[in-house]
């Protein structure tokens, strides 16, 4: 998926195309981060590697969207800020009824353009 404009994010999109969630992990301090950077935001080391994240996390915050922003997302729908078990927080749609503190898991929906991240209820 090297055609997605930014080579820094290519490992993320390549993993997404395979239905996996990838994040950067610092080899010096062990911190995970996303969005990708050329250095660790915890210790400033450049010793970063892409690793597969579990995709599991906890809803940190959520909001119901009532305005149309995309044809594939008819309102109302809920968007959550999810804190992954590895630490980074990601934003994505969640099923109705999901609330703060609920456990969720990352899911990918393939589109013509690129994979789209969402979260489903953890079983």
Residue frames as qw, qx, qy, qz and C-alpha x, y, z in Angstrom:
[[0.000, 0.886, 0.464, 0.000, 0.00, 0.00, 0.00],
 [0.510, -0.252, 0.033, 0.822, 2.86, 2.34, -0.70],
 [0.134, 0.468, 0.424, 0.764, 0.58, 4.70, -2.63],
 [0.336, -0.785, -0.519, 0.018, -0.93, 6.25, 0.51],
 [0.091, 0.938, 0.005, 0.334, 1.17, 9.41, 0.36],
 [0.257, -0.816, 0.444, -0.267, 3.38, 9.04, 3.43],
 [0.690, 0.258, -0.669, 0.100, 6.05, 6.32, 3.64],
 [0.091, -0.335, 0.683, -0.643, 6.12, 6.78, 7.43],
 [0.656, -0.018, 0.408, -0.634, 2.63, 5.29, 7.67],
 [0.615, 0.301, -0.616, -0.391, 3.09, 2.53, 5.07],
 [0.206, 0.093, -0.949, 0.221, 3.68, -0.25, 7.67],
 [0.357, 0.189, 0.566, -0.719, 0.39, 0.73, 9.37],
 [0.653, 0.378, -0.087, -0.651, -1.60, 0.57, 6.11],
 [0.462, 0.311, -0.810, -0.183, 0.12, -2.64, 4.96],
 [0.012, 0.026, 0.910, -0.413, -0.88, -4.31, 8.24],
 [0.471, 0.293, 0.343, -0.758, -4.40, -2.89, 7.95],
 [0.593, 0.345, -0.478, -0.548, -4.76, -4.44, 4.48],
 [0.438, 0.102, -0.892, 0.041, -4.11, -7.81, 6.18],
 [0.627, -0.578, -0.397, -0.338, -6.67, -7.10, 8.93],
 [0.692, -0.276, -0.397, 0.536, -4.00, -6.37, 11.54],
 [0.143, -0.979, -0.047, -0.137, -3.40, -3.33, 13.72],
 [0.752, 0.122, -0.199, 0.616, 0.25, -2.23, 13.83],
 [0.249, -0.968, 0.002, -0.036, 1.82, 0.31, 16.20],
 [0.461, 0.621, -0.485, 0.408, 5.37, 1.44, 16.81],
 [0.806, -0.573, -0.112, 0.096, 7.25, 0.06, 19.83],
 [0.073, 0.878, -0.438, 0.182, 10.37, 1.64, 21.25],
 [0.856, 0.107, -0.454, 0.221, 13.28, -0.76, 21.71],
 [0.260, 0.387, -0.500, 0.730, 14.78, 1.47, 24.42],
 [0.268, -0.160, 0.506, -0.804, 11.86, 2.10, 26.78],
 [0.076, 0.219, 0.973, -0.022, 9.21, -0.34, 25.52],
 [0.319, 0.474, 0.332, -0.751, 6.54, 2.33, 24.97],
 [0.372, 0.421, 0.745, 0.359, 4.01, 1.86, 22.15],
 [0.098, 0.524, 0.074, -0.843, 2.89, 4.79, 20.03],
 [0.269, 0.439, 0.699, 0.497, 0.59, 5.64, 17.18],
 [0.707, 0.706, -0.008, -0.046, 0.59, 7.84, 15.09],
 [0.879, 0.023, 0.026, 0.475, 4.06, 7.00, 13.75],
 [0.051, -0.977, 0.199, 0.059, 7.03, 9.25, 14.34],
 [0.683, 0.521, -0.445, 0.254, 10.76, 8.99, 13.69],
 [0.172, 0.346, -0.680, 0.623, 11.43, 9.03, 17.47],
 [0.401, -0.435, -0.790, 0.160, 9.86, 7.73, 20.68],
 [0.205, -0.733, -0.116, -0.638, 7.61, 10.24, 22.41],
 [0.773, -0.613, -0.163, 0.006, 8.59, 8.70, 25.76],
 [0.699, -0.531, 0.192, 0.438, 12.40, 8.77, 25.60],
 [0.291, 0.853, -0.226, -0.369, 13.24, 10.33, 22.17],
 [0.494, -0.284, 0.760, 0.313, 15.07, 7.18, 21.02],
 [0.513, 0.451, -0.403, -0.609, 15.05, 6.39, 17.31],
 [0.003, 0.160, -0.987, -0.026, 15.04, 2.64, 18.09],
 [0.629, 0.196, 0.286, -0.696, 11.49, 2.01, 16.85],
 [0.011, -0.029, 0.944, 0.330, 9.95, -1.11, 15.33],
 [0.620, -0.073, -0.211, -0.752, 6.49, -1.88, 14.01],
 [0.051, -0.021, 0.971, -0.234, 4.68, -4.57, 16.01],
 [0.388, -0.395, -0.666, -0.500, 1.22, -6.08, 15.80],
 [0.285, -0.225, 0.463, -0.808, -1.07, -4.77, 18.53],
 [0.162, 0.207, 0.940, -0.217, -3.71, -6.94, 20.15],
 [0.188, -0.354, -0.521, -0.754, -6.45, -4.56, 19.01],
 [0.456, -0.605, -0.649, 0.071, -8.10, -4.92, 22.42],
 [0.175, 0.227, -0.241, 0.927, -8.84, -1.85, 24.48],
 [0.115, -0.580, -0.684, 0.427, -11.16, 0.10, 26.72],
 [0.116, 0.776, 0.375, 0.495, -13.48, 2.93, 25.70],
 [0.378, -0.142, -0.304, 0.863, -11.95, 6.09, 27.16],
 [0.223, 0.425, 0.183, -0.858, -14.54, 8.51, 25.77],
 [0.245, 0.330, 0.815, 0.408, -17.39, 8.42, 23.26],
 [0.242, 0.391, 0.093, -0.883, -19.81, 10.70, 21.45],
 [0.507, 0.492, 0.706, 0.044, -22.84, 10.25, 19.21],
 [0.104, -0.193, 0.386, 0.896, -22.53, 11.98, 15.83],
 [0.397, 0.592, 0.607, -0.352, -25.76, 13.44, 14.44],
 [0.336, 0.772, -0.174, -0.511, -24.47, 15.23, 11.33],
 [0.919, 0.322, 0.190, 0.123, -23.70, 13.45, 8.05],
 [0.199, -0.791, 0.449, 0.364, -19.99, 13.48, 7.20],
 [0.029, 0.331, -0.855, -0.398, -19.71, 10.54, 4.78],
 [0.697, 0.046, -0.360, -0.618, -22.18, 8.50, 2.74],
 [0.646, 0.030, -0.761, 0.052, -21.00, 5.27, 4.37],
 [0.251, -0.155, -0.696, 0.654, -21.67, 6.64, 7.89],
 [0.272, -0.593, -0.418, -0.632, -25.32, 7.66, 8.08],
 [0.056, -0.231, 0.573, -0.784, -26.07, 9.40, 11.39],
 [0.339, -0.821, 0.404, -0.218, -26.60, 8.87, 14.18],
 [0.890, 0.111, -0.387, 0.213, -23.55, 6.76, 15.01],
 [0.596, -0.791, 0.125, 0.062, -21.18, 6.53, 17.96],
 [0.603, 0.587, -0.392, 0.371, -17.46, 7.24, 17.81],
 [0.757, -0.647, -0.023, 0.087, -15.16, 6.26, 20.67],
 [0.183, 0.760, -0.581, 0.224, -11.66, 7.13, 21.78],
 [0.971, -0.192, -0.136, -0.034, -10.28, 3.69, 22.66],
 [0.192, -0.765, 0.610, -0.079, -7.23, 3.18, 24.83],
 [0.821, 0.249, -0.511, -0.061, -5.49, 0.09, 23.49],
 [0.877, -0.464, -0.045, 0.112, -4.05, -2.38, 25.99],
 [0.748, 0.153, -0.020, 0.646, -0.64, -1.37, 24.59],
 [0.322, -0.467, -0.208, 0.797, -1.27, 2.30, 25.51],
 [0.025, 0.010, 0.340, 0.940, -2.04, 4.38, 22.40],
 [0.368, 0.502, 0.562, -0.545, -5.53, 5.86, 22.01],
 [0.087, 0.065, 0.699, 0.707, -7.35, 5.53, 18.69],
 [0.444, 0.301, 0.231, -0.811, -10.62, 6.96, 17.41],
 [0.146, 0.003, -0.862, -0.485, -13.20, 4.84, 15.62],
 [0.641, -0.214, -0.204, -0.708, -16.87, 3.98, 15.27],
 [0.072, -0.082, 0.935, -0.339, -18.36, 1.56, 17.82],
 [0.226, -0.422, -0.830, -0.288, -21.70, -0.29, 18.04],
 [0.388, -0.594, -0.107, -0.697, -24.71, 1.46, 19.54],
 [0.798, -0.554, -0.157, -0.179, -24.86, 1.17, 23.31],
 [0.754, 0.059, -0.310, 0.576, -21.10, 1.07, 23.87],
 [0.257, -0.942, -0.043, -0.210, -20.10, 3.35, 26.73],
 [0.086, 0.757, -0.550, 0.342, -17.07, 4.52, 28.67],
 [0.474, -0.442, 0.708, -0.280, -15.25, 1.63, 30.33],
 [0.928, 0.219, 0.199, -0.225, -16.53, -1.04, 27.93],
 [0.478, -0.367, 0.690, 0.401, -14.04, -3.48, 26.40],
 [0.685, 0.658, 0.026, -0.311, -13.77, -3.42, 22.60],
 [0.678, -0.175, 0.559, 0.443, -11.63, -4.96, 19.88],
 [0.139, 0.557, -0.374, -0.728, -10.36, -3.48, 16.61],
 [0.676, 0.391, 0.624, 0.048, -12.01, -4.54, 13.37],
 [0.089, -0.359, 0.447, 0.814, -11.20, -3.64, 9.78],
 [0.614, 0.607, 0.456, -0.215, -13.65, -2.98, 6.99],
 [0.446, -0.078, 0.531, 0.717, -12.13, -3.09, 3.52],
 [0.387, 0.791, 0.231, -0.413, -13.19, -0.35, 1.12],
 [0.730, 0.611, 0.135, 0.276, -12.12, 0.53, -2.41],
 [0.127, 0.912, -0.254, 0.296, -9.86, 3.28, -1.06],
 [0.247, 0.420, -0.752, 0.444, -8.28, 1.74, 2.07],
 [0.476, -0.357, -0.788, 0.159, -9.16, -0.28, 5.17],
 [0.288, -0.628, 0.030, -0.722, -11.30, 1.53, 7.74],
 [0.265, 0.040, -0.816, 0.512, -10.77, 0.93, 11.46],
 [0.572, -0.499, -0.122, -0.639, -13.73, 0.44, 13.77],
 [0.040, -0.256, 0.851, -0.456, -14.26, -1.30, 17.09],
 [0.668, -0.284, -0.544, -0.421, -16.65, -4.07, 18.08],
 [0.683, -0.584, 0.232, -0.372, -17.67, -5.38, 21.47],
 [0.132, 0.442, -0.877, 0.131, -15.11, -7.68, 23.04],
 [0.805, -0.198, -0.434, -0.354, -16.46, -11.17, 23.66]]
